[in-house]
Amino acid sequence: MERHRESPGPIVVLAGGVGAARFLRGLTRAVDPASLVVVGNTGDDLWWHGLYVAPDLDTVSYWLAGRADEERGWGIRGDSFIVQQALARLGQEEWFQVGDQDLATHLWRTTQLHAGVPLHAVTAELAQRLGVAVRILPMSDQPVTTRLVTENGDCHFQEYFVRDRFRPAVRKVYWTGLDSASPAPGIREAIARARAILIAPSNPVISIGPILRVPGMRALLEEAREKAVAVSPLIGGRAVKGPTVPLLEAVGVEADAAGVARLYQDIAAGFVIDRADAGQAASIRGLGYRVVAAETLLDDPANAARVAVAALGLAGERAAA
């Protein structure tokens, strides 16, 4: 895969968890990883057995470090669950699984946070310790939590997603902590200087949505719209995995490529769709987008790199000769 010519300014990627991680793995084949700045979702974060867990930040970090359990999609490859099993024997909740090596990450992060180190600095040091050249930033240092009202009541997103396996019907999605939140240090500068901004094919409601709701974030992205490109997370109106479709429907958005495009219309000028959705290209162009269709399944790193190159092309980044 040919690398793109380097030019001043980073490539900023708005990212959720596994879908973003697969996309980023391809992107690092197309550009220098050190030129990337990831703005990660923290709406999924939770306190678990007294420890601060950041699922999306960790998923991206582990995948880029080559340590991810790719079959599960989360955690560290080859991890054991001895502590988890011991906690279960003590009668503690066990619906949220944490491996032993993964537990070390959460212990270290929590110790740093209790010592007063802000989340963006903790995240950066963790990536460095894992050997990740990509700069990874949380969307905010302040806690923002994604919550849902389902047919079973009010719950944290992880309770809906992991404990309840996203079965209950969702009536409302909302966030706590937004009033006190602001973009993490480094985000404003990265977006202002970016030569391209990419919105990864993550769930638009609960992965990209929280990032865009951080006060001031959307305004920053609106100013940079012409160099921003979104990648659709849907293929033929379906998600590869996860509750993207029911959550889009829960917030009144048409669960297809055009519906996702409308969500990003004010912050992106380019849109990558799967070839299965090529019939919607004209209507998406009518929203003011430059559009390209590609095979967007990201399981194969080489194809993920081709998707990344397509997105960079829409942003004005051309392949090296």
C-alpha positions as a LaTeX table, in Angstrom:
\begin{tabular}{lrrr}
\hline
Residue & $x$ (\AA) & $y$ (\AA) & $z$ (\AA) \\
\hline
Met1 & 0.00 & 0.00 & 0.00 \\
Glu2 & 1.47 & 3.34 & $-1.06$ \\
Arg3 & 1.68 & 5.93 & 1.69 \\
His4 & 0.23 & 9.37 & 1.19 \\
Arg5 & 2.48 & 12.38 & 0.85 \\
Glu6 & 3.04 & 14.03 & 4.18 \\
Ser7 & 1.93 & 17.63 & 4.56 \\
Pro8 & 1.58 & 19.98 & 7.53 \\
Gly9 & $-1.13$ & 19.15 & 10.01 \\
Pro10 & $-2.47$ & 15.86 & 11.36 \\
Ile11 & $-5.25$ & 13.59 & 10.17 \\
Val12 & $-7.92$ & 13.62 & 12.86 \\
Val13 & $-10.21$ & 10.62 & 13.29 \\
Leu14 & $-13.40$ & 10.59 & 15.37 \\
Ala15 & $-13.60$ & 7.07 & 16.74 \\
Gly16 & $-15.70$ & 4.62 & 18.69 \\
Gly17 & $-14.61$ & 1.05 & 19.41 \\
Val18 & $-14.15$ & $-2.02$ & 17.21 \\
Gly19 & $-15.32$ & $-0.56$ & 13.89 \\
Ala20 & $-13.04$ & 2.43 & 14.36 \\
Ala21 & $-10.17$ & 0.19 & 15.44 \\
Arg22 & $-10.44$ & $-1.86$ & 12.25 \\
Phe23 & $-10.60$ & 1.32 & 10.18 \\
Leu24 & $-7.58$ & 2.78 & 11.97 \\
Arg25 & $-5.61$ & $-0.41$ & 11.43 \\
Gly26 & $-6.13$ & 0.12 & 7.71 \\
Leu27 & $-5.42$ & 3.84 & 7.89 \\
Thr28 & $-2.02$ & 3.23 & 9.50 \\
Arg29 & $-1.10$ & 1.28 & 6.36 \\
Ala30 & $-1.82$ & 4.34 & 4.22 \\
Val31 & $-0.26$ & 7.14 & 6.29 \\
Asp32 & 2.41 & 7.56 & 8.92 \\
Pro33 & 0.76 & 6.54 & 12.22 \\
Ala34 & 2.50 & 9.46 & 13.93 \\
Ser35 & 0.44 & 11.83 & 11.76 \\
Leu36 & $-2.84$ & 10.56 & 13.23 \\
Val37 & $-4.83$ & 12.07 & 16.09 \\
Val38 & $-7.73$ & 9.95 & 17.34 \\
Val39 & $-10.55$ & 11.60 & 19.26 \\
Gly40 & $-12.13$ & 8.72 & 21.15 \\
Asn41 & $-15.58$ & 8.26 & 22.62 \\
Thr42 & $-15.74$ & 8.12 & 26.42 \\
Gly43 & $-19.51$ & 8.01 & 26.78 \\
Asp44 & $-19.23$ & 4.23 & 27.28 \\
Asp45 & $-16.77$ & 4.58 & 30.19 \\
Leu46 & $-17.79$ & 3.17 & 33.54 \\
Trp47 & $-16.61$ & 2.49 & 37.07 \\
Trp48 & $-16.41$ & $-1.27$ & 37.61 \\
His49 & $-15.39$ & $-2.80$ & 40.95 \\
Gly50 & $-13.84$ & 0.56 & 41.87 \\
Leu51 & $-11.83$ & 0.91 & 38.66 \\
Tyr52 & $-12.24$ & 3.34 & 35.78 \\
Val53 & $-12.77$ & 1.43 & 32.53 \\
Ala54 & $-12.58$ & 3.17 & 29.14 \\
Pro55 & $-13.76$ & 0.51 & 26.64 \\
Asp56 & $-13.46$ & 2.46 & 23.38 \\
Leu57 & $-10.13$ & 4.10 & 24.19 \\
Asp58 & $-8.71$ & 0.73 & 25.22 \\
Thr59 & $-10.11$ & $-1.08$ & 22.18 \\
Val60 & $-8.43$ & 1.39 & 19.83 \\
Ser61 & $-5.18$ & 1.24 & 21.82 \\
Tyr62 & $-5.06$ & $-2.56$ & 21.92 \\
Trp63 & $-5.84$ & $-2.96$ & 18.22 \\
Leu64 & $-3.20$ & $-0.41$ & 17.19 \\
Ala65 & $-0.70$ & $-2.10$ & 19.51 \\
Gly66 & $-1.40$ & $-5.46$ & 17.87 \\
Arg67 & $-2.57$ & $-6.92$ & 21.18 \\
Ala68 & $-6.33$ & $-7.04$ & 20.69 \\
Asp69 & $-8.40$ & $-10.18$ & 20.92 \\
Glu70 & $-9.74$ & $-9.75$ & 17.40 \\
Glu71 & $-12.06$ & $-12.76$ & 17.62 \\
Arg72 & $-13.90$ & $-11.34$ & 20.63 \\
Gly73 & $-13.49$ & $-7.78$ & 19.42 \\
Trp74 & $-12.57$ & $-6.54$ & 22.89 \\
Gly75 & $-9.85$ & $-7.13$ & 25.48 \\
Ile76 & $-6.35$ & $-8.52$ & 25.05 \\
Arg77 & $-5.51$ & $-11.61$ & 23.01 \\
Gly78 & $-4.77$ & $-14.67$ & 25.13 \\
Asp79 & $-5.88$ & $-13.00$ & 28.36 \\
Ser80 & $-6.92$ & $-15.03$ & 31.41 \\
Phe81 & $-9.87$ & $-14.30$ & 33.70 \\
Ile82 & $-8.67$ & $-15.55$ & 37.07 \\
Val83 & $-9.57$ & $-12.36$ & 38.98 \\
Gln84 & $-12.95$ & $-12.20$ & 37.26 \\
Gln85 & $-13.68$ & $-15.76$ & 38.37 \\
Ala86 & $-12.57$ & $-15.00$ & 41.92 \\
Leu87 & $-14.83$ & $-11.96$ & 42.09 \\
Ala88 & $-17.74$ & $-14.10$ & 40.89 \\
Arg89 & $-17.07$ & $-16.58$ & 43.70 \\
Leu90 & $-17.30$ & $-13.67$ & 46.12 \\
Gly91 & $-20.75$ & $-12.88$ & 44.79 \\
Gln92 & $-19.73$ & $-9.82$ & 42.75 \\
Glu93 & $-21.41$ & $-8.91$ & 39.48 \\
Glu94 & $-19.76$ & $-10.57$ & 36.50 \\
Trp95 & $-21.75$ & $-9.49$ & 33.46 \\
Phe96 & $-18.96$ & $-7.10$ & 32.39 \\
Gln97 & $-15.94$ & $-9.31$ & 31.68 \\
Val98 & $-12.44$ & $-7.98$ & 32.36 \\
Gly99 & $-9.34$ & $-10.07$ & 31.68 \\
Asp100 & $-6.32$ & $-10.05$ & 33.98 \\
Gln101 & $-4.01$ & $-8.08$ & 31.67 \\
Asp102 & $-6.86$ & $-5.73$ & 30.87 \\
Leu103 & $-7.40$ & $-5.34$ & 34.61 \\
Ala104 & $-3.82$ & $-4.08$ & 34.94 \\
Thr105 & $-4.67$ & $-1.29$ & 32.49 \\
His106 & $-7.66$ & $-0.24$ & 34.59 \\
Leu107 & $-5.70$ & $-0.43$ & 37.86 \\
Trp108 & $-2.96$ & 1.76 & 36.43 \\
Arg109 & $-5.38$ & 4.24 & 34.89 \\
Thr110 & $-7.41$ & 4.55 & 38.10 \\
Thr111 & $-4.28$ & 5.12 & 40.19 \\
Gln112 & $-3.19$ & 7.89 & 37.82 \\
Leu113 & $-6.61$ & 9.54 & 37.86 \\
His114 & $-6.77$ & 9.42 & 41.66 \\
Ala115 & $-3.35$ & 11.10 & 41.70 \\
Gly116 & $-4.81$ & 14.00 & 39.74 \\
Val117 & $-3.48$ & 13.17 & 36.27 \\
Pro118 & $-6.10$ & 14.18 & 33.66 \\
Leu119 & $-7.58$ & 11.52 & 31.41 \\
His120 & $-5.95$ & 12.86 & 28.23 \\
Ala121 & $-2.49$ & 12.57 & 29.79 \\
Val122 & $-3.22$ & 9.09 & 31.16 \\
Thr123 & $-4.49$ & 7.97 & 27.74 \\
Ala124 & $-1.42$ & 9.35 & 25.97 \\
Glu125 & 0.99 & 7.63 & 28.35 \\
Leu126 & $-0.87$ & 4.34 & 28.06 \\
Ala127 & $-0.61$ & 4.47 & 24.26 \\
Gln128 & 3.10 & 5.23 & 24.52 \\
Arg129 & 3.66 & 2.32 & 26.91 \\
Leu130 & 1.85 & 0.04 & 24.47 \\
Gly131 & 4.11 & 1.20 & 21.62 \\
Val132 & 1.33 & 3.01 & 19.75 \\
Ala133 & 2.58 & 5.90 & 17.60 \\
Val134 & $-0.92$ & 7.30 & 17.01 \\
Arg135 & $-1.92$ & 10.12 & 19.34 \\
Ile136 & $-5.10$ & 9.05 & 21.15 \\
Leu137 & $-7.21$ & 11.65 & 22.94 \\
Pro138 & $-10.43$ & 11.22 & 24.92 \\
Met139 & $-13.22$ & 13.46 & 23.69 \\
Ser140 & $-13.19$ & 15.20 & 27.09 \\
Asp141 & $-11.37$ & 14.99 & 30.40 \\
Gln142 & $-14.69$ & 15.48 & 32.14 \\
Pro143 & $-17.00$ & 12.45 & 32.53 \\
Val144 & $-19.84$ & 12.22 & 30.02 \\
Thr145 & $-22.05$ & 9.15 & 30.30 \\
Thr146 & $-24.35$ & 7.63 & 27.68 \\
Arg147 & $-27.60$ & 6.42 & 29.20 \\
Leu148 & $-30.69$ & 4.83 & 27.71 \\
Val149 & $-34.31$ & 4.56 & 28.67 \\
Thr150 & $-35.48$ & 1.13 & 27.56 \\
Glu151 & $-38.63$ & $-0.89$ & 28.04 \\
Asn152 & $-36.91$ & $-2.26$ & 31.17 \\
Gly153 & $-36.05$ & 1.15 & 32.64 \\
Asp154 & $-33.14$ & 3.59 & 32.76 \\
Cys155 & $-29.63$ & 2.16 & 32.42 \\
His156 & $-25.99$ & 2.82 & 31.56 \\
Phe157 & $-25.13$ & 2.03 & 27.95 \\
Gln158 & $-22.92$ & $-0.90$ & 29.00 \\
Glu159 & $-25.82$ & $-2.44$ & 30.91 \\
Tyr160 & $-27.93$ & $-2.30$ & 27.76 \\
Phe161 & $-25.13$ & $-3.42$ & 25.46 \\
Val162 & $-23.32$ & $-6.09$ & 27.49 \\
Arg163 & $-25.61$ & $-7.20$ & 30.30 \\
Asp164 & $-28.86$ & $-7.09$ & 28.32 \\
Arg165 & $-27.21$ & $-7.90$ & 24.92 \\
Phe166 & $-29.07$ & $-4.91$ & 23.40 \\
Arg167 & $-32.37$ & $-6.79$ & 23.43 \\
Pro168 & $-34.68$ & $-4.28$ & 25.20 \\
Ala169 & $-36.46$ & $-1.76$ & 22.99 \\
Val170 & $-34.90$ & 1.70 & 23.36 \\
Arg171 & $-37.19$ & 4.66 & 23.96 \\
Lys172 & $-34.61$ & 7.39 & 24.56 \\
Val173 & $-30.86$ & 8.01 & 24.48 \\
Tyr174 & $-29.43$ & 10.78 & 26.63 \\
Trp175 & $-26.18$ & 11.96 & 28.23 \\
Thr176 & $-25.16$ & 13.14 & 31.66 \\
Gly177 & $-22.19$ & 15.40 & 32.35 \\
Leu178 & $-22.38$ & 17.50 & 29.19 \\
Asp179 & $-22.89$ & 20.75 & 31.09 \\
Ser180 & $-19.43$ & 20.42 & 32.65 \\
Ala181 & $-17.60$ & 18.98 & 29.64 \\
Ser182 & $-15.27$ & 20.56 & 27.09 \\
Pro183 & $-13.02$ & 19.12 & 24.38 \\
Ala184 & $-9.89$ & 17.56 & 25.85 \\
Pro185 & $-6.66$ & 19.57 & 25.56 \\
Gly186 & $-5.15$ & 19.14 & 22.11 \\
Ile187 & $-8.41$ & 18.62 & 20.22 \\
Arg188 & $-9.05$ & 22.22 & 19.23 \\
Glu189 & $-5.54$ & 22.63 & 17.85 \\
Ala190 & $-5.63$ & 19.28 & 16.06 \\
Ile191 & $-8.93$ & 20.07 & 14.30 \\
Ala192 & $-7.80$ & 23.58 & 13.39 \\
Arg193 & $-4.53$ & 22.29 & 11.90 \\
Ala194 & $-5.90$ & 19.07 & 10.40 \\
Arg195 & $-5.30$ & 18.34 & 6.75 \\
Ala196 & $-8.14$ & 15.83 & 6.88 \\
Ile197 & $-10.81$ & 14.84 & 9.38 \\
Leu198 & $-12.30$ & 11.37 & 9.15 \\
Ile199 & $-15.40$ & 10.10 & 10.93 \\
Ala200 & $-14.85$ & 6.39 & 11.44 \\
Pro201 & $-17.59$ & 3.85 & 10.65 \\
Ser202 & $-18.69$ & 3.72 & 14.28 \\
Asn203 & $-22.23$ & 3.77 & 15.67 \\
Pro204 & $-23.48$ & 7.32 & 14.92 \\
Val205 & $-25.70$ & 7.42 & 18.02 \\
Ile206 & $-23.58$ & 6.08 & 20.88 \\
Ser207 & $-20.01$ & 6.25 & 19.53 \\
Ile208 & $-19.77$ & 9.39 & 17.38 \\
Gly209 & $-22.85$ & 11.03 & 18.92 \\
Pro210 & $-21.28$ & 11.67 & 22.35 \\
Ile211 & $-18.17$ & 13.19 & 20.76 \\
Leu212 & $-20.28$ & 15.64 & 18.76 \\
Arg213 & $-22.28$ & 16.58 & 21.87 \\
Val214 & $-19.29$ & 17.77 & 23.86 \\
Pro215 & $-19.91$ & 21.53 & 24.08 \\
Gly216 & $-17.91$ & 23.35 & 21.41 \\
Met217 & $-16.97$ & 20.22 & 19.45 \\
Arg218 & $-19.54$ & 20.50 & 16.68 \\
Ala219 & $-18.71$ & 24.17 & 16.10 \\
Leu220 & $-15.03$ & 23.25 & 15.67 \\
Leu221 & $-15.96$ & 20.61 & 13.10 \\
Glu222 & $-18.37$ & 22.88 & 11.24 \\
Glu223 & $-15.48$ & 25.26 & 10.62 \\
Ala224 & $-13.47$ & 22.39 & 9.12 \\
Arg225 & $-16.30$ & 20.79 & 7.11 \\
Glu226 & $-14.64$ & 20.92 & 3.69 \\
Lys227 & $-11.78$ & 18.67 & 4.77 \\
Ala228 & $-13.97$ & 16.18 & 6.65 \\
Val229 & $-15.16$ & 12.79 & 5.37 \\
Ala230 & $-17.45$ & 10.26 & 7.05 \\
Val231 & $-17.48$ & 6.52 & 6.42 \\
Ser232 & $-20.88$ & 4.86 & 6.62 \\
Pro233 & $-21.14$ & 2.13 & 9.27 \\
Leu234 & $-23.94$ & 0.39 & 7.34 \\
Ile235 & $-23.79$ & $-2.10$ & 4.49 \\
Gly236 & $-27.05$ & $-2.55$ & 2.67 \\
Gly237 & $-28.90$ & $-0.96$ & 5.58 \\
Arg238 & $-27.38$ & $-3.35$ & 8.11 \\
Ala239 & $-24.60$ & $-3.08$ & 10.67 \\
Val240 & $-21.75$ & $-5.57$ & 10.62 \\
Lys241 & $-22.38$ & $-6.05$ & 14.34 \\
Gly242 & $-23.97$ & $-4.25$ & 17.25 \\
Pro243 & $-27.13$ & $-2.18$ & 17.75 \\
Thr244 & $-26.55$ & 0.56 & 15.18 \\
Val245 & $-29.84$ & 0.00 & 13.36 \\
Pro246 & $-32.16$ & $-0.15$ & 16.41 \\
Leu247 & $-30.45$ & 2.87 & 17.99 \\
Leu248 & $-30.78$ & 4.94 & 14.80 \\
Glu249 & $-34.44$ & 4.01 & 14.70 \\
Ala250 & $-34.82$ & 4.86 & 18.39 \\
Val251 & $-33.67$ & 8.45 & 17.76 \\
Gly252 & $-35.81$ & 8.82 & 14.64 \\
Val253 & $-33.10$ & 8.45 & 12.00 \\
Glu254 & $-33.62$ & 6.35 & 8.88 \\
Ala255 & $-31.35$ & 3.32 & 9.23 \\
Asp256 & $-29.58$ & 3.57 & 5.90 \\
Ala257 & $-26.57$ & 5.33 & 4.43 \\
Ala258 & $-28.57$ & 8.45 & 3.57 \\
Gly259 & $-29.93$ & 8.64 & 7.10 \\
Val260 & $-26.41$ & 8.57 & 8.53 \\
Ala261 & $-25.30$ & 11.15 & 5.96 \\
Arg262 & $-27.98$ & 13.56 & 7.19 \\
Leu263 & $-26.57$ & 13.32 & 10.71 \\
Tyr264 & $-23.17$ & 14.55 & 9.52 \\
Gln265 & $-24.33$ & 16.97 & 6.85 \\
Asp266 & $-23.09$ & 20.07 & 8.69 \\
Ile267 & $-19.67$ & 18.68 & 9.63 \\
Ala268 & $-18.54$ & 16.59 & 6.64 \\
Ala269 & $-18.27$ & 17.24 & 2.89 \\
Gly270 & $-17.31$ & 13.71 & 1.85 \\
Phe271 & $-19.07$ & 10.40 & 2.42 \\
Val272 & $-17.88$ & 6.84 & 1.77 \\
Ile273 & $-20.65$ & 4.30 & 1.24 \\
Asp274 & $-20.58$ & 0.58 & 0.58 \\
Arg275 & $-21.16$ & $-0.57$ & $-2.98$ \\
Ala276 & $-24.32$ & $-2.26$ & $-1.75$ \\
Asp277 & $-25.68$ & 1.25 & $-1.08$ \\
Ala278 & $-24.57$ & 2.78 & $-4.39$ \\
Gly279 & $-28.22$ & 3.41 & $-5.26$ \\
Gln280 & $-28.28$ & 6.10 & $-2.57$ \\
Ala281 & $-25.25$ & 7.96 & $-3.90$ \\
Ala282 & $-27.31$ & 10.53 & $-5.84$ \\
Ser283 & $-29.50$ & 11.43 & $-2.86$ \\
Ile284 & $-26.42$ & 11.75 & $-0.63$ \\
Arg285 & $-24.76$ & 14.02 & $-3.21$ \\
Gly286 & $-27.93$ & 16.08 & $-3.04$ \\
Leu287 & $-27.12$ & 16.76 & 0.61 \\
Gly288 & $-23.91$ & 18.49 & $-0.47$ \\
Tyr289 & $-21.48$ & 15.58 & $-0.22$ \\
Arg290 & $-18.74$ & 14.27 & $-2.44$ \\
Val291 & $-19.45$ & 10.52 & $-2.52$ \\
Val292 & $-17.50$ & 7.38 & $-3.33$ \\
Ala293 & $-18.64$ & 3.76 & $-3.12$ \\
Ala294 & $-16.26$ & 1.02 & $-1.97$ \\
Glu295 & $-16.22$ & $-2.42$ & $-0.38$ \\
Thr296 & $-16.39$ & $-1.21$ & 3.23 \\
Leu297 & $-16.17$ & $-4.48$ & 5.17 \\
Leu298 & $-13.08$ & $-3.92$ & 7.34 \\
Asp299 & $-12.22$ & $-7.44$ & 8.55 \\
Asp300 & $-9.34$ & $-7.64$ & 6.07 \\
Pro301 & $-6.64$ & $-5.04$ & 6.93 \\
Ala302 & $-5.75$ & $-4.59$ & 3.26 \\
Asn303 & $-9.35$ & $-3.72$ & 2.38 \\
Ala304 & $-9.55$ & $-1.44$ & 5.42 \\
Ala305 & $-6.54$ & 0.38 & 3.97 \\
Arg306 & $-8.34$ & 0.76 & 0.63 \\
Val307 & $-11.37$ & 2.24 & 2.42 \\
Ala308 & $-9.06$ & 4.64 & 4.25 \\
Val309 & $-7.44$ & 5.69 & 0.97 \\
Ala310 & $-10.89$ & 6.31 & $-0.53$ \\
Ala311 & $-11.80$ & 8.53 & 2.42 \\
Leu312 & $-8.53$ & 10.42 & 2.21 \\
Gly313 & $-9.10$ & 10.97 & $-1.51$ \\
Leu314 & $-12.45$ & 12.63 & $-0.79$ \\
Ala315 & $-10.70$ & 14.84 & 1.74 \\
Gly316 & $-8.23$ & 15.99 & $-0.90$ \\
Glu317 & $-5.35$ & 13.76 & 0.17 \\
Arg318 & $-3.86$ & 12.10 & $-2.91$ \\
Ala319 & $-1.88$ & 8.86 & $-3.08$ \\
Ala320 & 1.87 & 9.16 & $-3.48$ \\
Ala321 & 3.15 & 8.52 & $-6.97$ \\
\hline
\end{tabular}
